[in-house]
Amino acid sequence: MSKSKHIKKANSSRREFVKTSAMAAGGMLLVPSLLAAKAHVDGDDTIKVALIGCGGRGTGAAVQALSTKQNVRLVAMADAFRDRLDESYNVLTSDDISDWSGMEGSVKGRVQVPEEHKFVGFDAYKKAIPLADVVILTTPPGFRPIHFEEAVRQNKHIFTEKPVATDAPGVRRVLEAAEVAKQKKLNVVVGLQRHYQTVYRRWVDMMQAGAIGEIIASQVYWNNDGVWVRGREEYSKKAGRPLTEMEYQMRNWYYFNWLCGDHITEQHIHNLDVGNWVKNAYPVRAHGMGGRQVRVGKDYGEIFDHHTVEFEYEDGSRMFSQCRHQPGTMSRVTEVFQGTNGSAPQPGILLSRSGHELFKHDGKNDLNPYQVEHDELFEAIAKGEYRYADAENGAKATMTSILGRMATYSGQVVEWKDAIASNLSLMPQKFDWNAQPPVLPGADGMYACAVPGVTKVL
């Protein structure tokens, strides 16, 4: 969808926000809590932020929020692990944040998190959210539906990382809460940052305007070496004792589907989202293949190391998707589109059917999209404007990736309507350090993986 379609605007004045009456929907009390209304009433323009999830991405997002022009203050932090919280706090209160933001300087003057506002454990989010006006949700994705739902219930503006769930029941929870957020006029920005990147905004707008005709084929890629892995022995040594299975999976979360959703969901969602954005549509079905060939071993959990998926849209056009985590292989992270009157061979370039250059973006002065998404969010909040309702697209982009995973895991054609209606939950029955996660290692320490042709996904 174009930026104009993607962004939802509200023209109500600050006074109108203050007067907005309470409503009820989905069991949640609808009481808008926009910061400009608060400022209008008591003269306090401080925007208080709670960070839920203090890993690397959460720390980076907090730096970006605290680097905006508005009077932003970090007032609460929450994480399952105390050491992660402390590491994040130390970065945020350091004299140099250049490694996290690309900018020299410090945000420590904006960090006002006393010890009593540092919360640890599975329920830490419930204690941090009430203290803030805006929440940053950056835990492993499996927890996103629970945290997003609670933030909406408590009338908070939200920045949430992608993906927003790891299974269809989680996607549905986010979609339901997204509707409530719209009714409450809560700004929600999802970390699909290409929507806030100048080159993509211009490129997609031109394609949607018909610059290369009707889009008939898309190619999207996230092929690279892969990401970190955290060994059980390493963290057991740090803890001075064997980790419980729940602790280990939480530490090594990328390799377990209930937490991560597989790399087709955790990373490749970016490229799949761009494909949907250009088409202004979501796929109706998918089929594909995948497996694990290189990234194997006890510390690599249950996820695949490669997926290839063909998605079909309602108009019959196709999106061809590749994602791979295999060291030493070709790296390619991009999107390509073919239209009836031309092509888009890479972001920022459009060619006619004869190969003539129609458009080439000069990105010399482009701003960092990770910063832009926070700049725009906090500007809207400070002005009392309702501009951003990213959650629905974030949920459907997540569902696109889950559809692809279902197709590769099963080896079957999977329909969107069946996938999104699935009641197959990946989440644990109980959140406790001694509780059993949904998948457990065998006697040899290895985790069972999906077997195409055998594994059931619906």
Buried (B, 14 or more C-beta within 10 A) or exposed (E): BBBEEBBBEBEBEBEEBBEBEEEEEEEBEBEBBBBBBBBBEEEEBBBBBBBBBBBBBBBBBBBBBBBBEBBBBBBBBBBBBBEBBBBBBEBBBBEEBEEBBEBEEBBBEBBBBEEEBBBBBBEBBBBBBEBBBBBBBBBBBBBBBBBBBBBBBBBBBBBBBBBBBBBBBBBBBBBBBBBBBBBBBBBBBBBBBBBBBBBBBBBBEBBBEEBBBEBBEBBBBBBBEBEEBBBBEBBBEEEEEEBBBBBBBBBBBBBBBBBBBBBBBBBBBBBBBBBBBBBBBBBBBBBBBBBBEBBEEBBBBBBBBBBBBBBBBEEEBBBBBBBBBBEEBEEEBBBBBBBEEBBBBBBBBBBBEEEEEBBEBEEEEBEBBBBBBBBBBBBBBBBBBBBBBBBBBBBBBBBBBBBBBBBBBBBBEBBBEBBBEBEEBBBBEEBEEEEEBBBEBEEEEBBEBBEBEEBEBB
